[in-house]
Amino acid sequence: MKTPNRTTSEPVRKEMIDESRASFLLGLPKEQLREISEMSGLGHFEQRAPEEQGAAVVRMVFTYEELYRLCCLIVGPTS
């Protein structure tokens, strides 16, 4: 598969995975994912623009790098 050429001035786009998707991918309940996230310092809260006449939505999101690191923490060292 050929990847498109990217100029050096073009920013690298980091995909964000929300808490629901991350818990599904890691096979953990959301509560346990939040607990591990708080202890490890991985993941962060993102505020989305307010919906029509509603409050702003705050959600926990992870990058793929953070998901990988969480996975390594959960599994532990492999031999």
N, C-alpha and C positions, 0 to 999 in steps of 0.2 A: 504494500500500500504506500503510495507516494504522499508525503506530507506537503502542504503548501509552503512556499517560501515566505519567510517572515523577516521583515527588516528589523535591525537592532533597536530602532526607536519605537517600534510597536510594543505596547505593554503586553505582558503575559496574562492571559485571562485565567483567573482561578475560579473554578466551578465551586459553588456552595451547595452542600447537601443539608437539608433541614433535619431536625431531630427525629421526625417520624421515619424518614427514609433511612437515616443512620441506624436507628434502633432495629429496623427490619434487616438491614444488611449485616449487622453485627450479631443478630439473634438475641438481643437483650430487650427487656422491658424499658420503656422510657425513663422510669424512675431510677433504674440501675445505671442507665447510660448517663443521666444527669449527675448521679453520685460520683461515678468514675471520672466524668468530665471535670467536676469541681475539684476533686482531689488531684488530678493531673494538670489542670490548667489548660486543657485542650478544648477547643470550641469557643465560640463567643456569641453574644447576643447581637442581633441585627434588628433595627427598627425599620419597619416598612411604612410607607406613607399612609395616612389615615384613609380608610374607606369612606364612602359617602356618609356623612353625618355620624361617623363612628370614631372610636379611639384608634390611635396608632397601634399597629400589631407588632409585638416584640416576639421574636422567635430565636431559638438557639440554632446555629448553623455550624457546619464543619467543612473544612477543605478536605480533599482526598488525602493530602499529606497527613492531616490530623486524624483522619479515619484509620490510616495505616498505622500511625503511632499508637492509637487506642487499641487496635487489634493486637499489636505487639505487646502492649501492657497486659491485655486480657489473657493472651495465650502464654506469655512468659517466655523465658529463654528456651530455645530449642537446641538439641544437641545433634 
